[in-house]
Amino acid sequence: MSARDNAKETPAAADEIIWPTPVADLRSLTREELEGLEAALEKPVDRKHLKHWVSTSISNTVKLASRPSARQARDGLKKLASEGRKWLDQVDSDPIKALLEQKVLQEHKGRPDALLEHRTKIKELRGTMAEFCELADCTAVEVGRLIKRGGQRSTSPALIGFLQNMIGIAKWNKVPPSTPQRDMYSKKPPAFFIFVEEALATARDVIESSYIPGDQKRRALKSLRYASRDALIRILERKRGLIRNYHDSLRGLIEDNSRPRHR
């Protein structure tokens, strides 16, 4: 569950929420980093709540970045299905079948029931493998639909998850998730946007200075990149919905889902 969703329900203290095990050797947020995040929000916050959510978001970023991309997953599944069918062809080839059956008869002193049992097991194995290859192929097709066409770069799932959690933190603290108007860059951005940029910078610092494997570190840092400030604004606006749909409550800002969410 993201911070954004949890803010609507039970954004409780860390000891009341069960989370996946944090990434090993990922360092804790410093007092200075927490103070910087609080200053960006421009209002006093629950430091324990803030530390928990930001730390969890950074940990989840590292985990998500370690997963294969949609293209890598699709290609891997296709290769798996192909190799599985090659194995089936080998098992079905006459020389292999004859050698295996001869070996079974030798070990069981020519007993025909042993040979029958062997053939039954091979048949069951072939059926299972054929089903597995079909499943891998179907999954590859589904995953392939997630790949952007025409060379477009898709937004990293790790970045999306991180930003959704930052939206949740802002909502819990009653800070509207406002973004700068694209024609007003010369003015000071809204507190929420400053907080997001500060949180992203903090996340990069934490990942960069933590004792985690180099490849994992590189992938995590890469997953937090975005093309431009405009691109970041567009992602945030898609994920937050319309500001006019928000209203105040005892649990922070709540989005009215009865109104249209998209522009």
DAPEFEN-V722054 format. One record per backbone hydrogen bond with DSSP energy under -1.0 kcal/mol. CO is the residue of the C=O (numbers start at 0). NH is the residue of the N-H. If there is no record, write none. Layout:
BEGIN
co/nh
CO/NH
CO/NH
END
This chain:
BEGIN
co/nh
1/5
2/6
4/7
5/8
9/11
12/15
13/16
22/25
24/210
29/33
30/34
31/35
32/36
33/37
34/38
35/39
36/40
37/42
45/49
46/50
47/51
48/52
49/53
50/54
51/55
52/56
53/57
54/58
55/59
56/60
57/61
58/62
59/63
60/64
63/66
68/72
69/73
70/74
71/75
72/76
73/77
74/78
75/79
76/80
77/81
78/82
79/83
80/84
81/85
82/86
83/87
84/88
85/89
86/90
87/91
92/96
93/97
94/98
95/99
96/100
97/101
98/102
99/103
100/104
101/105
102/106
103/107
104/109
105/108
107/110
110/114
111/115
112/116
113/117
114/118
115/119
116/120
117/121
118/122
119/123
120/124
121/125
122/126
123/127
124/128
125/129
126/130
127/131
128/132
129/133
130/134
131/135
132/136
133/137
134/138
135/139
136/140
137/141
138/142
139/143
142/145
143/146
148/151
155/159
156/160
157/161
158/162
159/163
160/164
161/165
162/166
163/167
164/168
165/169
166/170
167/171
168/172
169/174
170/173
170/252
175/177
180/183
183/186
189/193
190/194
191/195
192/196
193/197
194/198
195/199
196/200
197/201
198/202
199/203
200/204
201/205
202/206
203/207
204/208
206/209
209/211
212/216
213/217
214/218
215/219
216/220
217/221
218/222
221/224
227/231
228/232
229/233
230/234
231/235
232/236
233/237
234/238
235/239
236/240
241/244
242/245
244/255
246/253
248/251
253/246
255/258
END
